Amino acid sequence: MSETTIVGVATGTPDGGVAVVRLSGARARTIAEGVCGALGAPRKLVRRAVRLGDAVEDGLVVWMPGPGSFTGEDVVELHVHAGARNVRAVVERLIAGGAVAAEAGEFTRRGFNNGRLSLDQAEGIAALIAAQTDAGLEQARRLVAGELGREVEALCLEIHGLRCEVEANLDFPEDVAAADLGRWAAEIDGVVGKLDRWVAEFEAGRRSRERTRIVLAGPPNAGKSSIFNKLLGRERAIVSPVPGTTRDFVEAEFNYCGLEATLVDTAGLRSSVDAVEAEGVRRSRSQVEGADLVLWIEGVDQEVGEVPDGEVICVENKRDLGSRRVEWVGASNAGIEEVLRALEAWNAKRSAQPWIGLARHRDRVLECREALLKIEVGGALEVMAFELGVAERRLAEISGRGGLGPIGEGVLHDIFSRFCIGK
């Protein structure tokens, strides 16, 4: 256990009904007993008076001795009434008793250091907290459960076994049979194939973790704001027959048939001498450039404009007046069912089976793959063994532990510094 005992607020915000203040380290029990008296049996929540100088807080306390705790150290949690001032007073009292304020991610870092969880599981905790979509939440839970780590470990063992077999033949390369070389090549191809699948599915996983940004754009008075409001099912944007009513972009959350998105209504795109409207047009163009999908909207009563590049669904509005763009999706005062169907189809087309790995994991996979592709089966066995070792080491860095050495301190710092204090 670490010599330093740390303290931090484990709950997300201190403004709910209850806040959890966590101690972890060799002196966690001693410091807690100095504030609230004798603790109960391990893992049993007991009611105690938490002494805060002249004041007393009525709370619940639980002691969880290491190594069977989240951090692998002795842990004490104090469940106290929430409220920023009250929680701060509890933390300050524990610091006065000998604890040190935890740094960002320090609890999870200690759990990793003490073998309670792998690095990919730790990153899953951060992803769980930051999840923006239901799919992202599900992927984070799978990371925390160790699903990626188990797949990586199995592949590492496969590479390790092959490396050991190659190294066993270093002194007698002439005894390696052609059948062995063929088997080694097949095994390497199999590993590369699995890595290729992970990389190919990474983008689908990334998209599902982030809210899709759908931008409604087009010329003034095309009915963008009307469609925006209909998609949301409420009046969010101002609707007016006067061109140029929308001067800035308006955002709102939109969820439909598994598509979790941010809808953005923008100012009509046209040249303008009005300084305010010109700034709105500039911002609209910026939104279009950063969109995952553009709903390009023009009215039946308008000339066909220049559709932007990229992912675009073209919508002809005011179809109750007729149609000039029969191949476009239609919308009118009667409804936007065609637009909704087009959005559902677009989302289904891009929703490939996602890989649960994060960007750092993908990078290590690519480096592992690169090392394997350098191998020339039938060439020098020393080179083959070396590249297999590189591949194994890169892949093992996903979980943060491997037989070829620990991951670098700089990488660990970058990962855990992104966590909140209480984690």
Residue, then its C-alpha position, 0 to 999 in steps of 0.5 A: m500500500s502507498e505511504t500516502t493516504i489520499v482523499g477525494v469526493a467520489t460522487g459526481t457533484p456535491d449538490g445531490g442528496v448524499a455525497v461520498v468522500r473516499l479515503s485510500g491508503a495505509r492510514a485510511r482507517t486511522i484517519a477516519e477513526g480520528v474523525c468519527g470514532a471506531l469503525g464497524a466490521p469490514r464492508k458494513l455500513v454504520r452510522r457515525a457522528v462525523r466531528l467537524g471541529d465545533a460541528v457534527e455531521d450525521g453520516l454513514v461510514v464503511w471500511m473496506p480493507g485491502p487488497g479486496s477494495f477498488t484501489g487494492e488498499d485500505v479504503v474508507e468511505l464516508h456517506v454524508h449530506a451533500g452540499a458544496r460547503n458541507v462536503r468541503a468541510v468533511v474533506e478539509r477535516l480529513i486532510a487535517g487528520g493526515a490525508v492528502a488531496a487526491e490528484a485526478g485519476e489517482f484512485t483508479r491509478r492505484g487500482f491499476n498499480n495494485g493489479r485490481l484492474s488493467l489499463d483498458q479497464a481503467e480507461g473504460i471507467a473514464a469512458l463510462i463517466a464521459a459517455q454521450t450516447d447509449a452505445g458509448l455507455e454500453q461500450a464503456r461497460r464492456l471495457v470495464a468488464g475486461e472484454l477487450g483485455r481478454e481478447v488482447e490477452a488471447l492474441c498476445l498469448e498466440i504471438h508469444g507462443l509463436r515467438c517462443e517456437v521461433e526462438a527455440n530454433l535460433d541455433f538450428p535454423e536448418d532444422v526448420a521444416a517447410a511445414d513449420l514455415g507454412r504454419w507460422a505464416a498462416e498463424i501470422d496471417g490469422v493474427v493480422g486478419k483479426l487486427d484488421r477487423w478491429v481497425a476496420e470496426f474502430e470507426a463505427g465504435r467511435r461514431s457510436r460513442e459520439r453524438t452525431r452532428i446533423v446540420l440543417a442548411g440551405p438558402p434563406n426561407a427554405g423552411k429549415s427552421s420549420i423542419f428543425n422544429k418538426l424533427l424535435g417535436r417542439e418549437r425551438a427555432i423562430v419561424s418567419p416568412v421573412p428571409g434572414t430571420t435565423r441569424d445564428f445557429v441553434e442546437a438541440e438534442f435529437n433521438y430517433c430510432g437509435l440515432e442520437a444526434t445534435l441537430v443544428d439549425t443554421a442561417g440561410l446561405r446567401s451573399s449579404v451586405d448586412a454585417v450581422e447576417a453576413e456573420g451568421v452566414r459565415r457561422s453557418r458555413s463553418q457548421v456545414e464543414g464540421a457536420d457528420l451529416v447535412l440536411w440540405i433543404e430547398g423549397v419547391d419555389q426556389e432555384v436549385g442551388e449548389v449542394p455541399d460535398g460530404e454526407v448530404i441528404c437533399v430535402e425539397n420542402k413545401r412539396d404541397l406546392g408541387s415538385r421540381r426535384v423528384e429524386w430528393v426527399g420530400a417535406s411539407n406542412a403535411g409532415i416530414e415522414e420521408v425525412l425521418r425515414a431517410l435519417e433512419a436509413w442513413n444511420a442503419k447504413r453507417s452502423a457497422q458492428p463496432w469495436i470497443g477499443l479507444a483511440r490509444h488501443r487502435d494505435r497500439v493495434l496498428e503498431c502491432r500489425e506493422a511489426l507483423l507485416k515486416i516479418e518475412v517467413g523463411g528469412a532470418l529467424e532472429v529478425m522474425a523473433f525480434e518483430l514478434g517481440v515488438a508486436e507482442r509488446r505493442l499489443a500488451e500495452i493496451s492492458g498496460r501489462g506484459g511480459l516484455g516490460p511495463i508501459g511507460e510512466g508518461v503514457l500512464h500520466d496522460i491517461f489518468s490525468r484525464f480522470c476527475i478527482g474522485k476517480 
